[in-house]
Amino acid sequence: MQQSGGEGSLRPEECAGKCAYRCSETSHRKPCLFYCNMCCAKCLCVPSGTYGHKEECPCYNNWKTKQGKPKCP
């Protein structure tokens, strides 16, 4: 399992690889990658694993849609 270094620990060029792993097990890969990369660009963090662990990245975890649902996968 890939470990997250916490919020702000990634460089922007690392987002694509981290998001590819984060979204590797979903059947909704294209939207997962889109939102993961958008969230990583803002937060410079992607939670470890393919799901969950969002507490590792508060910015990633707390960014919500207008409907109050999680924006970041």
N, CA, C and O atoms as a GROMACS GRO file, in nm:
protein
  292
    1MET      N    1   0.084  -0.117   0.000
    1MET     CA    2   0.000   0.000   0.000
    1MET      C    3   0.089   0.124   0.000
    1MET      O    4   0.188   0.130   0.073
    2GLN      N    5   0.053   0.222  -0.082
    2GLN     CA    6   0.128   0.346  -0.085
    2GLN      C    7   0.090   0.431   0.035
    2GLN      O    8  -0.027   0.439   0.071
    3GLN      N    9   0.187   0.493   0.096
    3GLN     CA   10   0.162   0.578   0.212
    3GLN      C   11   0.154   0.723   0.170
    3GLN      O   12   0.226   0.767   0.080
    4SER      N   13   0.068   0.796   0.236
    4SER     CA   14   0.058   0.939   0.213
    4SER      C   15   0.145   1.011   0.315
    4SER      O   16   0.154   0.970   0.430
    5GLY      N   17   0.209   1.117   0.271
    5GLY     CA   18   0.292   1.195   0.362
    5GLY      C   19   0.215   1.307   0.429
    5GLY      O   20   0.273   1.383   0.506
    6GLY      N   21   0.087   1.318   0.400
    6GLY     CA   22   0.008   1.425   0.460
    6GLY      C   23  -0.008   1.542   0.365
    6GLY      O   24   0.057   1.550   0.261
    7GLU      N   25  -0.096   1.631   0.404
    7GLU     CA   26  -0.130   1.746   0.322
    7GLU      C   27  -0.008   1.829   0.286
    7GLU      O   28   0.074   1.860   0.371
    8GLY      N   29   0.001   1.865   0.158
    8GLY     CA   30   0.112   1.946   0.110
    8GLY      C   31   0.241   1.870   0.088
    8GLY      O   32   0.344   1.930   0.060
    9SER      N   33   0.237   1.737   0.100
    9SER     CA   34   0.360   1.658   0.091
    9SER      C   35   0.398   1.621  -0.052
    9SER      O   36   0.510   1.575  -0.076
   10LEU      N   37   0.308   1.640  -0.147
   10LEU     CA   38   0.337   1.603  -0.286
   10LEU      C   39   0.374   1.725  -0.368
   10LEU      O   40   0.336   1.838  -0.337
   11ARG      N   41   0.450   1.700  -0.474
   11ARG     CA   42   0.473   1.803  -0.574
   11ARG      C   43   0.365   1.784  -0.681
   11ARG      O   44   0.319   1.672  -0.701
   12PRO      N   45   0.324   1.890  -0.750
   12PRO     CA   46   0.217   1.876  -0.850
   12PRO      C   47   0.241   1.765  -0.951
   12PRO      O   48   0.146   1.698  -0.993
   13GLU      N   49   0.366   1.744  -0.991
   13GLU     CA   50   0.394   1.640  -1.091
   13GLU      C   51   0.376   1.498  -1.036
   13GLU      O   52   0.375   1.403  -1.114
   14GLU      N   53   0.361   1.483  -0.906
   14GLU     CA   54   0.340   1.351  -0.846
   14GLU      C   55   0.192   1.311  -0.842
   14GLU      O   56   0.160   1.195  -0.817
   15CYS      N   57   0.103   1.407  -0.867
   15CYS     CA   58  -0.041   1.380  -0.854
   15CYS      C   59  -0.090   1.270  -0.947
   15CYS      O   60  -0.166   1.183  -0.904
   16ALA      N   61  -0.047   1.271  -1.072
   16ALA     CA   62  -0.097   1.173  -1.170
   16ALA      C   63  -0.071   1.030  -1.124
   16ALA      O   64  -0.160   0.945  -1.132
   17GLY      N   65   0.049   1.002  -1.078
   17GLY     CA   66   0.082   0.867  -1.033
   17GLY      C   67   0.006   0.826  -0.909
   17GLY      O   68  -0.042   0.712  -0.900
   18LYS      N   69  -0.006   0.917  -0.814
   18LYS     CA   70  -0.079   0.886  -0.690
   18LYS      C   71  -0.227   0.863  -0.721
   18LYS      O   72  -0.289   0.774  -0.664
   19CYS      N   73  -0.283   0.945  -0.811
   19CYS     CA   74  -0.425   0.929  -0.846
   19CYS      C   75  -0.448   0.803  -0.928
   19CYS      O   76  -0.553   0.739  -0.915
   20ALA      N   77  -0.353   0.766  -1.013
   20ALA     CA   78  -0.368   0.642  -1.090
   20ALA      C   79  -0.381   0.524  -0.994
   20ALA      O   80  -0.462   0.434  -1.016
   21TYR      N   81  -0.302   0.524  -0.887
   21TYR     CA   82  -0.312   0.417  -0.787
   21TYR      C   83  -0.442   0.429  -0.709
   21TYR      O   84  -0.512   0.329  -0.688
   22ARG      N   85  -0.476   0.549  -0.665
   22ARG     CA   86  -0.597   0.572  -0.586
   22ARG      C   87  -0.721   0.523  -0.661
   22ARG      O   88  -0.812   0.467  -0.600
   23CYS      N   89  -0.725   0.543  -0.792
   23CYS     CA   90  -0.842   0.510  -0.874
   23CYS      C   91  -0.830   0.374  -0.943
   23CYS      O   92  -0.914   0.340  -1.027
   24SER      N   93  -0.729   0.296  -0.910
   24SER     CA   94  -0.701   0.172  -0.983
   24SER      C   95  -0.805   0.062  -0.965
   24SER      O   96  -0.812  -0.028  -1.049
   25GLU      N   97  -0.885   0.067  -0.861
   25GLU     CA   98  -0.981  -0.042  -0.838
   25GLU      C   99  -1.126  -0.002  -0.860
   25GLU      O  100  -1.216  -0.083  -0.836
   26THR      N  101  -1.152   0.121  -0.904
   26THR     CA  102  -1.289   0.165  -0.924
   26THR      C  103  -1.338   0.133  -1.064
   26THR      O  104  -1.258   0.126  -1.158
   27SER      N  105  -1.467   0.113  -1.079
   27SER     CA  106  -1.526   0.094  -1.212
   27SER      C  107  -1.555   0.229  -1.277
   27SER      O  108  -1.591   0.235  -1.394
   28HIS      N  109  -1.540   0.338  -1.201
   28HIS     CA  110  -1.563   0.474  -1.251
   28HIS      C  111  -1.429   0.547  -1.261
   28HIS      O  112  -1.410   0.654  -1.203
   29ARG      N  113  -1.337   0.487  -1.335
   29ARG     CA  114  -1.199   0.536  -1.338
   29ARG      C  115  -1.185   0.678  -1.391
   29ARG      O  116  -1.111   0.758  -1.333
   30LYS      N  117  -1.254   0.712  -1.500
   30LYS     CA  118  -1.236   0.844  -1.561
   30LYS      C  119  -1.278   0.956  -1.466
   30LYS      O  120  -1.200   1.049  -1.445
   31PRO      N  121  -1.400   0.953  -1.408
   31PRO     CA  122  -1.434   1.060  -1.313
   31PRO      C  123  -1.347   1.057  -1.188
   31PRO      O  124  -1.316   1.162  -1.131
   32CYS      N  125  -1.308   0.939  -1.143
   32CYS     CA  126  -1.222   0.928  -1.026
   32CYS      C  127  -1.090   1.001  -1.053
   32CYS      O  128  -1.045   1.080  -0.970
   33LEU      N  129  -1.030   0.975  -1.167
   33LEU     CA  130  -0.903   1.039  -1.201
   33LEU      C  131  -0.919   1.190  -1.215
   33LEU      O  132  -0.833   1.267  -1.171
   34PHE      N  133  -1.028   1.234  -1.277
   34PHE     CA  134  -1.052   1.377  -1.295
   34PHE      C  135  -1.058   1.447  -1.160
   34PHE      O  136  -0.988   1.546  -1.138
   35TYR      N  137  -1.142   1.396  -1.069
   35TYR     CA  138  -1.158   1.462  -0.939
   35TYR      C  139  -1.037   1.443  -0.849
   35TYR      O  140  -1.001   1.534  -0.774
   36CYS      N  141  -0.975   1.328  -0.854
   36CYS     CA  142  -0.855   1.305  -0.773
   36CYS      C  143  -0.745   1.403  -0.813
   36CYS      O  144  -0.682   1.464  -0.727
   37ASN      N  145  -0.722   1.419  -0.943
   37ASN     CA  146  -0.618   1.511  -0.989
   37ASN      C  147  -0.652   1.656  -0.955
   37ASN      O  148  -0.562   1.734  -0.921
   38MET      N  149  -0.780   1.693  -0.964
   38MET     CA  150  -0.821   1.828  -0.927
   38MET      C  151  -0.797   1.851  -0.777
   38MET      O  152  -0.746   1.955  -0.738
   39CYS      N  153  -0.833   1.753  -0.696
   39CYS     CA  154  -0.814   1.764  -0.551
   39CYS      C  155  -0.666   1.765  -0.514
   39CYS      O  156  -0.624   1.840  -0.427
   40CYS      N  157  -0.588   1.683  -0.581
   40CYS     CA  158  -0.444   1.678  -0.554
   40CYS      C  159  -0.378   1.810  -0.591
   40CYS      O  160  -0.289   1.857  -0.519
   41ALA      N  161  -0.420   1.870  -0.701
   41ALA     CA  162  -0.362   1.999  -0.741
   41ALA      C  163  -0.388   2.105  -0.635
   41ALA      O  164  -0.303   2.191  -0.611
   42LYS      N  165  -0.504   2.100  -0.571
   42LYS     CA  166  -0.538   2.197  -0.467
   42LYS      C  167  -0.469   2.163  -0.335
   42LYS      O  168  -0.414   2.251  -0.269
   43CYS      N  169  -0.473   2.036  -0.296
   43CYS     CA  170  -0.431   1.994  -0.162
   43CYS      C  171  -0.287   1.942  -0.156
   43CYS      O  172  -0.227   1.938  -0.048
   44LEU      N  173  -0.231   1.903  -0.270
   44LEU     CA  174  -0.098   1.841  -0.277
   44LEU      C  175  -0.089   1.721  -0.184
   44LEU      O  176   0.010   1.702  -0.113
   45CYS      N  177  -0.194   1.641  -0.186
   45CYS     CA  178  -0.203   1.520  -0.104
   45CYS      C  179  -0.306   1.428  -0.165
   45CYS      O  180  -0.409   1.474  -0.216
   46VAL      N  181  -0.280   1.298  -0.161
   46VAL     CA  182  -0.376   1.195  -0.200
   46VAL      C  183  -0.371   1.091  -0.089
   46VAL      O  184  -0.263   1.043  -0.055
   47PRO      N  185  -0.486   1.054  -0.031
   47PRO     CA  186  -0.485   0.954   0.076
   47PRO      C  187  -0.425   0.822   0.028
   47PRO      O  188  -0.432   0.789  -0.090
   48SER      N  189  -0.366   0.747   0.119
   48SER     CA  190  -0.307   0.618   0.085
   48SER      C  191  -0.417   0.518   0.052
   48SER      O  192  -0.532   0.533   0.095
   49GLY      N  193  -0.382   0.417  -0.022
   49GLY     CA  194  -0.477   0.311  -0.056
   49GLY      C  195  -0.568   0.350  -0.171
   49GLY      O  196  -0.555   0.458  -0.229
   50THR      N  197  -0.661   0.259  -0.202
   50THR     CA  198  -0.752   0.282  -0.314
   50THR      C  199  -0.886   0.338  -0.269
   50THR      O  200  -0.968   0.376  -0.352
   51TYR      N  201  -0.909   0.344  -0.139
   51TYR     CA  202  -1.030   0.406  -0.084
   51TYR      C  203  -1.006   0.436   0.063
   51TYR      O  204  -0.913   0.382   0.124
   52GLY      N  205  -1.092   0.523   0.120
   52GLY     CA  206  -1.079   0.554   0.262
   52GLY      C  207  -0.954   0.634   0.294
   52GLY      O  208  -0.892   0.692   0.204
   53HIS      N  209  -0.916   0.637   0.420
   53HIS     CA  210  -0.796   0.704   0.472
   53HIS      C  211  -0.796   0.855   0.445
   53HIS      O  212  -0.690   0.917   0.445
   54LYS      N  213  -0.914   0.914   0.422
   54LYS     CA  214  -0.919   1.057   0.389
   54LYS      C  215  -0.875   1.146   0.504
   54LYS      O  216  -0.843   1.263   0.483
   55GLU      N  217  -0.873   1.093   0.626
   55GLU     CA  218  -0.827   1.173   0.740
   55GLU      C  219  -0.680   1.213   0.724
   55GLU      O  220  -0.634   1.306   0.791
   56GLU      N  221  -0.607   1.144   0.638
   56GLU     CA  222  -0.466   1.178   0.612
   56GLU      C  223  -0.452   1.313   0.541
   56GLU      O  224  -0.347   1.377   0.549
   57CYS      N  225  -0.556   1.355   0.474
   57CYS     CA  226  -0.553   1.479   0.394
   57CYS      C  227  -0.677   1.562   0.425
   57CYS      O  228  -0.776   1.552   0.354
   58PRO      N  229  -0.674   1.644   0.530
   58PRO     CA  230  -0.794   1.720   0.567
   58PRO      C  231  -0.850   1.805   0.453
   58PRO      O  232  -0.971   1.812   0.437
   59CYS      N  233  -0.764   1.869   0.374
   59CYS     CA  234  -0.811   1.950   0.262
   59CYS      C  235  -0.890   1.863   0.164
   59CYS      O  236  -0.998   1.901   0.120
   60TYR      N  237  -0.835   1.748   0.132
   60TYR     CA  238  -0.896   1.651   0.040
   60TYR      C  239  -1.028   1.601   0.098
   60TYR      O  240  -1.127   1.588   0.026
   61ASN      N  241  -1.028   1.573   0.227
   61ASN     CA  242  -1.146   1.520   0.295
   61ASN      C  243  -1.257   1.623   0.309
   61ASN      O  244  -1.375   1.588   0.297
   62ASN      N  245  -1.222   1.748   0.333
   62ASN     CA  246  -1.322   1.849   0.366
   62ASN      C  247  -1.377   1.925   0.246
   62ASN      O  248  -1.468   2.006   0.262
   63TRP      N  249  -1.324   1.901   0.128
   63TRP     CA  250  -1.374   1.970   0.008
   63TRP      C  251  -1.502   1.900  -0.035
   63TRP      O  252  -1.499   1.783  -0.071
   64LYS      N  253  -1.615   1.972  -0.032
   64LYS     CA  254  -1.747   1.913  -0.059
   64LYS      C  255  -1.810   1.976  -0.184
   64LYS      O  256  -1.774   2.086  -0.225
   65THR      N  257  -1.906   1.902  -0.242
   65THR     CA  258  -1.986   1.955  -0.352
   65THR      C  259  -2.090   2.050  -0.294
   65THR      O  260  -2.104   2.061  -0.173
   66LYS      N  261  -2.163   2.117  -0.381
   66LYS     CA  262  -2.271   2.206  -0.336
   66LYS      C  263  -2.377   2.128  -0.258
   66LYS      O  264  -2.447   2.185  -0.175
   67GLN      N  265  -2.389   1.999  -0.286
   67GLN     CA  266  -2.485   1.914  -0.217
   67GLN      C  267  -2.431   1.860  -0.084
   67GLN      O  268  -2.499   1.785  -0.014
   68GLY      N  269  -2.308   1.898  -0.050
   68GLY     CA  270  -2.249   1.854   0.076
   68GLY      C  271  -2.185   1.716   0.072
   68GLY      O  272  -2.151   1.661   0.176
   69LYS      N  273  -2.170   1.660  -0.048
   69LYS     CA  274  -2.107   1.528  -0.062
   69LYS      C  275  -1.958   1.546  -0.089
   69LYS      O  276  -1.915   1.652  -0.136
   70PRO      N  277  -1.878   1.443  -0.060
   70PRO     CA  278  -1.734   1.454  -0.084
   70PRO      C  279  -1.701   1.479  -0.231
   70PRO      O  280  -1.755   1.411  -0.318
   71LYS      N  281  -1.615   1.575  -0.257
   71LYS     CA  282  -1.574   1.605  -0.394
   71LYS      C  283  -1.459   1.514  -0.437
   71LYS      O  284  -1.447   1.479  -0.554
   72CYS      N  285  -1.375   1.477  -0.342
   72CYS     CA  286  -1.253   1.402  -0.373
   72CYS      C  287  -1.271   1.253  -0.346
   72CYS      O  288  -1.322   1.214  -0.240
   73PRO      N  289  -1.228   1.170  -0.442
   73PRO     CA  290  -1.247   1.024  -0.425
   73PRO      C  291  -1.148   0.959  -0.328
   73PRO      O  292  -1.154   0.838  -0.306
   0.00000   0.00000   0.00000
